[in-house]
Amino acid sequence: MAAPSPLTRIPEPFAAVCAVLRSARSTPHVSVKEIPAPGRLAPYAVALGAEVRADPAFLAASGDGIEELATGRVVVLYDPSAPAEWGGVFRIVSYIRAELEHELGNEAMLGSVAWSWLTEALENHDCDVRNAGGTTTRVLSESFGTLADRRATIDLELRASWTPVIEEPESVRDHLEAWVELLSTVAGLPPLPEGVVALPGRRR
């Protein structure tokens, strides 16, 4: 979060939203923690990083050894001047990356499907959103020479941003929960009740 100078104070709306975000707790499959926020996107920013990990029981049974299914970060920006391109004083910026099964990674409609995961997650949590936009990218990694034994991988990168309509600080929690749902979906782990074990399905 941007540090206030001796002559400035952190605006109350942003401070209240930060308090809500910092109360977020990890779930059995998704670990969430605060990370350093970028300093050039807005006067004030707070960021959270998250990882989705496979259930230890699944790893033991499959022998896959792949623990990390997806990673991401979400940044909440605040600019009291309400930039025109934002359409509000807050802006949420998201980045998610996950390795996909090759069959899914080669799907022609993957980009639009991934974008629908975002819009559906926001709708599922009744998030009021303006000016949403983003990109999806498939990254094919192949190894050669002394690294030829490494298998080829296809990663999905989803970058998105939107302006949340935050009338009360607590409403930012809905956006965070929607983002965690999106991260879980990209990882192949739809949100589940605590204690329920899911089998990841995005990895090859």
Buried (B, 14 or more C-beta within 10 A) or exposed (E): BBEEEEEEEBBEBBBBBBEBBEEBEEBBBBEBEBEEBEEEBBBBBBBBBBBBBBBEEBBEEEEEEBEEBBBBBBBBBBBEEEEEEBEBBBBBBBBBBBBBBBEBBEBEEBBEEBBEBBBBBBEBBEBEBEEBEBEBEBEEEEEEEEEEEEEEBBBBBBBBBBBBBBEEBEBBBBBBBBBBBBBBBBBBBEBEEEEEEBEBEBBB
